[in-house]
Amino acid sequence: MDITFVDGITGKAVKTISFESHSEKKDPDSGILISRYEEEGCKNRAEYLDMLREDYGADIVDALLTVLPPSEDFDGLIMELNDRSNYY
């Protein structure tokens, strides 16, 4: 990514800075930033889902994944798992 600084009076570019951000890497399966999975202590979505399968059971996690999109990994999925775990 490049950022160009422009002189406000002349309108000419005065400096361009190039950088690469590692925090912008996305999980290939979900499109969600890897850093979000890292916040949960996981390397990627697959590891995150495996962690949920261990905590809640593979059957219920896999069933919910068939109806919930990856964008719900940290909200809707967790709410559904918590709701269902209260019944068992």
Secondary structure, 3 states (H helix, E strand, C coil): CEEEEECCCCCCEEEEEECCCHHHCECCCCCCEHHHHHHCCCCCHHHHHHHHHHHHCHHHHHHHHCCCCHHHCCCHHHHHHHHHHCCC
